[in-house]
């Protein structure tokens, strides 16, 4: 397969203890536009998306003590959690990476925020960076319509 490079940084994920306490810094002090809130049941998180140029910041708050975000904050504190790369054909791409020995957290993409399909690569295979592959879903054009 000829692999097309990811198109852009879809978003940067930041783990926070509280959206209520952290969002005002980005909106009121930095002046970024809040695109909306969304709960992602599969990851046990509530997220806030902020628009910054062509990309977004994704603030993530745990909705349960066994959320990956709660575990991350317990271990490392708040901070940058993942970088999401926008890709096409995430299924084929995951298969290709797996065949090349890259450790995957999700072998099959699953529904994420905004109806995107998402899958994470294991940081052990990516220089310690949790990388999310993010394939835009059908409601890509309705991002702001929450
Ligand atoms: Co993300």
Boltz pocket constraint, residues with backbone or C-beta under 6 A from the ligand:
constraints:
  - pocket:
      binder: B
      contacts: [[A, 11], [A, 13], [A, 58], [A, 82], [A, 84], [A, 132]]
      max_distance: 6.0
